[in-house]
Amino acid sequence: MILDGKVALVTGASSGIGRAAALRLGSAGAKVCVNSWQDEKGAEEVVRLLCESGVKSFQRQADVSREQDVEELVDAVLAEWGRIDILVNNAGISGAGTSFFEISGDDWDRMLRVNLKSVFLCSKAVLPHMIASGKGKIINLSSTAGTSSIVACNAHYGAAKGGIISLTKRLARDFGRHAITVNCVAPGLILDTGFNRTMPQEKIDDYVGQIPLGRPGYTRDVAGIITFLASDEADFITGQVIVVDGGATC
């Protein structure tokens, strides 16, 4: 398996893309720490599925927008397995249904704290250990909302996702000399996530009508790309944004 012996930390892994990524990384041979904040039952379910398939895994609750929580999360992984080879920064919120003038200062701060600051804090906590080991993989989850203005989204969500892309490129340039790759995955409509499961069918049909491949995306589509980027096969890919949207923004 392509990730045998690797240790992965996946944030926001109790559901959606994070869940799919944790399961896929485990199936590829990695040991997986399943992080969640509020959905403890969901995280326990992911750990159960991983362990039943023979994958070493544990779950750790942490608010990855808080520095102390992040430090304790990383320390827990190091105490368990002594290293972190793969970091998947997936935790995030959507803020769906809020118009620009309805966004309060607190809304803005929370969106950037959870979606962008968490990427900064987790990367900052993990990078020294990757540098010490001589290699590492960081995969950040953005969105087509951060790559294209044609994607309907809230202003604070688009700003946070665009910020993730910029941070990804900066980290890739700064830490490439340590054989650490930092890449970004930008999904479009991913139907089987909490963000989109309640979307009206009419809206789904309208969006799918704009996708050249003629279907919505699923978490498995994103998890496959994450696993590839986490593998040695992607060793010469860094600072890139891989859009997973069926060609909707091509």
C-alpha positions as CSV (number, residue, x, y, z in Angstrom):
1,M,0.0,0.0,0.0
2,I,1.3,3.4,-0.9
3,L,1.1,4.9,2.6
4,D,2.4,2.0,4.6
5,G,4.1,3.3,7.8
6,K,2.9,6.8,7.4
7,V,1.1,8.8,10.1
8,A,-1.8,11.1,9.1
9,L,-3.7,13.8,11.0
10,V,-7.0,14.8,9.5
11,T,-8.9,17.7,10.9
12,G,-12.7,17.9,10.8
13,A,-12.7,14.1,10.0
14,S,-16.0,13.1,11.6
15,S,-18.0,13.6,8.5
16,G,-18.0,14.7,4.8
17,I,-14.7,15.1,3.0
18,G,-12.7,14.7,6.2
19,R,-14.3,11.3,7.0
20,A,-13.8,10.1,3.4
21,A,-10.1,11.2,3.5
22,A,-9.4,9.5,6.8
23,L,-10.9,6.2,5.6
24,R,-9.1,6.4,2.2
25,L,-5.7,7.3,3.9
26,G,-6.2,4.3,6.2
27,S,-7.1,2.0,3.4
28,A,-3.8,3.1,1.7
29,G,-1.9,2.0,4.8
30,A,-1.6,5.1,7.0
31,K,-2.2,5.3,10.7
32,V,-4.9,8.0,11.2
33,C,-5.7,10.5,13.9
34,V,-9.3,11.5,13.5
35,N,-9.9,15.0,14.7
36,S,-13.3,16.6,15.4
37,W,-14.6,19.4,17.6
38,Q,-18.3,18.8,18.3
39,D,-19.1,15.6,16.6
40,E,-17.6,13.0,18.9
41,K,-19.9,10.2,17.8
42,G,-19.1,10.8,14.2
43,A,-15.4,10.7,14.9
44,E,-15.8,7.5,17.0
45,E,-17.6,5.9,14.1
46,V,-14.7,6.7,11.7
47,V,-12.2,5.2,14.2
48,R,-14.4,2.1,14.5
49,L,-14.5,1.6,10.8
50,L,-10.7,2.1,10.5
51,C,-9.9,-0.3,13.3
52,E,-12.3,-2.9,12.0
53,S,-10.3,-2.8,8.7
54,G,-7.0,-3.3,10.6
55,V,-5.9,0.4,10.6
56,K,-4.4,1.9,13.7
57,S,-6.5,5.0,14.6
58,F,-7.7,7.1,17.4
59,Q,-9.9,10.2,17.7
60,R,-9.1,13.5,19.4
61,Q,-11.4,16.4,20.0
62,A,-9.9,19.8,19.5
63,D,-11.0,23.2,18.3
64,V,-8.3,23.7,15.7
65,S,-8.9,27.5,15.6
66,R,-7.4,27.6,19.1
67,E,-3.6,27.4,19.5
68,Q,-3.6,25.5,22.7
69,D,-6.0,22.9,21.4
70,V,-3.8,22.5,18.3
71,E,-0.7,22.0,20.3
72,E,-2.4,19.4,22.5
73,L,-3.7,17.6,19.4
74,V,-0.3,17.4,17.8
75,D,1.3,16.3,21.1
76,A,-1.3,13.5,21.3
77,V,-0.4,12.2,17.9
78,L,3.3,12.4,18.6
79,A,2.8,10.6,21.9
80,E,0.9,7.8,20.2
81,W,3.1,7.3,17.1
82,G,6.1,9.6,17.4
83,R,5.7,11.4,14.1
84,I,3.3,13.1,11.7
85,D,4.0,12.6,8.0
86,I,0.7,13.8,6.6
87,L,-1.5,16.7,7.6
88,V,-4.9,17.2,6.0
89,N,-6.3,20.6,7.0
90,N,-10.0,20.0,6.3
91,A,-11.9,21.5,9.2
92,G,-14.3,24.3,8.2
93,I,-17.7,25.9,8.3
94,S,-19.9,27.2,5.5
95,G,-21.8,30.2,6.6
96,A,-24.4,29.4,4.0
97,G,-27.3,31.7,3.3
98,T,-25.8,34.9,4.5
99,S,-25.8,38.0,2.2
100,F,-22.9,40.5,2.3
101,F,-24.8,43.1,4.4
102,E,-25.9,40.4,6.8
103,I,-22.4,39.4,7.7
104,S,-21.4,40.8,11.0
105,G,-17.9,41.5,12.3
106,D,-18.3,38.4,14.5
107,D,-19.4,36.3,11.6
108,W,-16.4,37.4,9.6
109,D,-14.0,36.7,12.4
110,R,-15.4,33.3,13.1
111,M,-15.3,32.3,9.4
112,L,-11.6,33.3,9.1
113,R,-10.7,31.8,12.4
114,V,-12.2,28.3,11.7
115,N,-11.5,28.1,8.0
116,L,-8.1,29.9,7.7
117,K,-6.5,30.4,11.0
118,S,-6.9,26.7,11.7
119,V,-4.7,25.9,8.7
120,F,-2.1,28.3,9.9
121,L,-2.1,26.9,13.4
122,C,-2.0,23.3,12.5
123,S,0.7,23.8,9.8
124,K,2.8,25.8,12.3
125,A,2.5,23.1,14.9
126,V,3.3,20.2,12.6
127,L,6.0,21.7,10.4
128,P,8.9,21.5,12.9
129,H,8.4,17.8,13.2
130,M,8.2,17.3,9.4
131,I,11.4,19.3,9.1
132,A,13.1,17.1,11.7
133,S,12.1,14.0,9.9
134,G,13.2,15.3,6.5
135,K,9.9,15.0,4.7
136,G,6.2,15.8,4.9
137,K,2.9,16.3,3.2
138,I,0.4,19.0,3.9
139,I,-2.9,19.0,2.0
140,N,-5.2,22.0,2.5
141,L,-8.9,22.0,1.6
142,S,-10.1,25.1,-0.1
143,S,-13.0,25.4,-2.5
144,T,-13.8,26.7,-6.0
145,A,-15.3,29.6,-4.0
146,G,-11.7,30.6,-3.5
147,T,-10.6,30.1,-7.1
148,S,-13.4,31.7,-9.2
149,S,-15.8,34.6,-8.8
150,I,-18.5,32.8,-10.8
151,V,-19.1,30.4,-7.9
152,A,-22.0,31.6,-5.7
153,C,-20.8,31.9,-2.1
154,N,-20.7,34.2,0.9
155,A,-18.0,36.9,0.9
156,H,-16.4,35.8,4.1
157,Y,-16.4,32.1,3.0
158,G,-14.8,33.0,-0.4
159,A,-12.2,35.2,1.4
160,A,-11.2,32.4,3.8
161,K,-10.9,29.8,1.0
162,G,-8.9,32.2,-1.1
163,G,-6.6,32.8,1.8
164,I,-6.0,29.1,2.1
165,I,-4.8,29.1,-1.4
166,S,-2.4,31.9,-0.8
167,L,-1.1,30.4,2.4
168,T,-0.6,27.1,0.6
169,K,1.6,28.7,-2.0
170,R,3.6,30.6,0.6
171,L,4.3,27.4,2.7
172,A,5.2,25.4,-0.4
173,R,7.9,28.0,-1.3
174,D,9.2,28.4,2.2
175,F,9.5,24.7,3.1
176,G,10.2,23.0,-0.1
177,R,13.9,22.8,0.7
178,H,13.0,20.4,3.5
179,A,11.2,18.0,1.1
180,I,7.9,19.1,2.4
181,T,5.1,19.5,-0.1
182,V,2.1,21.7,0.5
183,N,-0.8,21.5,-1.9
184,C,-4.4,22.6,-2.0
185,V,-7.6,20.8,-3.1
186,A,-10.5,22.9,-4.2
187,P,-13.7,21.0,-4.5
188,G,-16.8,22.2,-6.3
189,L,-20.3,20.8,-5.6
190,I,-19.7,17.7,-3.4
191,L,-23.1,16.3,-2.8
192,D,-22.6,14.0,0.2
193,T,-21.4,16.6,2.7
194,G,-23.3,18.3,5.5
195,F,-23.0,21.6,3.6
196,N,-24.9,20.3,0.6
197,R,-27.1,17.4,1.7
198,T,-30.0,19.8,2.4
199,M,-29.7,21.7,-0.9
200,P,-33.0,21.8,-2.8
201,Q,-33.1,19.4,-5.7
202,E,-33.9,22.2,-8.1
203,K,-30.7,24.0,-7.2
204,I,-28.7,20.8,-7.5
205,D,-30.1,20.2,-11.0
206,D,-29.2,23.7,-12.0
207,Y,-25.7,23.4,-10.8
208,V,-25.1,20.0,-12.3
209,G,-26.4,21.4,-15.6
210,Q,-23.2,23.6,-15.6
211,I,-20.8,20.6,-15.0
212,P,-19.3,19.2,-18.2
213,L,-19.1,15.7,-16.7
214,G,-22.8,15.9,-16.0
215,R,-22.8,14.9,-12.3
216,P,-22.1,16.3,-8.9
217,G,-18.9,15.4,-7.0
218,Y,-18.8,13.0,-4.1
219,T,-16.4,12.8,-1.2
220,R,-14.7,9.8,-2.7
221,D,-13.6,12.0,-5.6
222,V,-11.8,14.4,-3.3
223,A,-10.5,11.7,-1.0
224,G,-8.7,10.1,-3.9
225,I,-6.8,13.3,-4.8
226,I,-5.9,13.8,-1.1
227,T,-4.4,10.3,-0.9
228,F,-2.5,10.8,-4.1
229,L,-1.0,14.1,-2.8
230,A,-0.1,12.4,0.4
231,S,1.9,9.6,-1.4
232,D,5.4,9.5,-2.7
233,E,4.0,9.6,-6.2
234,A,3.3,13.3,-5.7
235,D,6.8,14.2,-4.4
236,F,7.4,16.7,-7.2
237,I,4.1,18.5,-6.9
238,T,3.9,21.4,-4.5
239,G,2.2,24.8,-4.3
240,Q,-0.6,23.6,-6.5
241,V,-4.4,24.0,-6.4
242,I,-6.2,20.9,-7.8
243,V,-9.8,21.8,-8.6
244,V,-12.2,18.9,-8.2
245,D,-15.4,20.1,-9.8
246,G,-16.1,18.1,-12.9
247,G,-15.0,21.0,-15.1
248,A,-17.6,23.5,-13.8
249,T,-15.0,26.3,-13.6
250,C,-12.7,25.2,-16.5
